[in-house]
Amino acid sequence: MPLRFSKTIRRLPAPPQRPAGGSYLTDGQRLFRVVAPFPRAQESATALLEDCLTLEVTPFSPDELYEMRLRLVRAGVARP
């Protein structure tokens, strides 16, 4: 008997901004460093992100990153 999925998987749009390698992303609680960004020519590829707390490197698809609602961390100067 073949397996059937009860949910339809829909493709989410890719994030509008492709972070460069070495940049940092956050969801407001966790901090990630981009180890390897998505190759420009392949939409089905994965990006490697390092969790800055655990130092674990994990591959993520564009859809997974979109669902995580990550934002680019911009460097700033701390105010005294």
C-alpha positions as CSV (number, residue, x, y, z in Angstrom):
1,M,0.0,0.0,0.0
2,P,1.5,3.4,-1.0
3,L,2.0,6.1,1.6
4,R,-0.2,9.1,1.4
5,F,0.5,12.5,2.9
6,S,-2.4,14.3,4.5
7,K,-0.9,17.7,4.1
8,T,-0.2,19.4,0.9
9,I,3.3,20.8,0.8
10,R,3.4,24.2,-0.7
11,R,6.5,26.0,-1.9
12,L,7.1,29.2,0.0
13,P,8.9,32.1,-1.7
14,A,12.6,32.4,-1.1
15,P,13.8,35.1,1.2
16,P,14.3,38.4,-0.7
17,Q,17.8,38.8,0.7
18,R,20.5,36.2,0.2
19,P,23.0,36.6,3.1
20,A,26.7,36.4,2.3
21,G,29.0,33.9,4.0
22,G,30.1,35.1,7.4
23,S,27.1,37.3,8.0
24,Y,24.8,36.8,11.0
25,L,21.1,36.1,11.2
26,T,18.6,36.1,14.1
27,D,15.0,35.2,14.8
28,G,15.1,37.4,17.9
29,Q,16.1,34.5,20.2
30,R,18.8,32.6,18.5
31,L,21.9,33.8,16.6
32,F,23.2,32.0,13.5
33,R,26.3,32.6,11.3
34,V,26.1,31.8,7.6
35,V,28.8,29.2,6.9
36,A,27.9,28.6,3.3
37,P,25.2,30.6,1.5
38,F,22.8,29.3,-1.2
39,P,24.4,28.9,-4.6
40,R,22.8,31.5,-7.0
41,A,22.0,29.0,-9.7
42,Q,20.2,26.4,-7.6
43,E,17.0,27.1,-5.8
44,S,16.8,23.6,-4.4
45,A,20.2,23.8,-2.7
46,T,20.8,24.3,1.0
47,A,22.6,26.9,3.1
48,L,24.7,26.0,6.0
49,L,24.1,27.9,9.3
50,E,26.0,27.6,12.5
51,D,24.1,28.1,15.8
52,C,26.3,30.5,17.7
53,L,25.4,29.0,21.1
54,T,25.9,25.3,20.3
55,L,28.3,25.7,17.3
56,E,26.3,23.1,15.5
57,V,26.3,23.5,11.7
58,T,23.0,22.6,10.0
59,P,21.8,22.7,6.4
60,F,18.6,24.6,5.8
61,S,16.4,24.9,2.6
62,P,15.1,28.3,1.4
63,D,11.6,27.3,2.7
64,E,12.9,26.4,6.2
65,L,14.7,29.8,6.4
66,Y,11.6,31.6,5.3
67,E,9.5,29.9,8.0
68,M,12.1,30.7,10.6
69,R,11.6,34.5,9.8
70,L,15.3,35.2,10.2
71,R,16.6,38.8,9.9
72,L,20.1,40.0,9.0
73,V,22.1,41.3,12.0
74,R,23.7,44.6,11.2
75,A,26.7,45.8,13.0
76,G,26.2,49.0,15.1
77,V,28.0,51.1,17.7
78,A,26.8,50.7,21.3
79,R,25.7,53.9,22.9
80,P,27.2,54.7,26.3
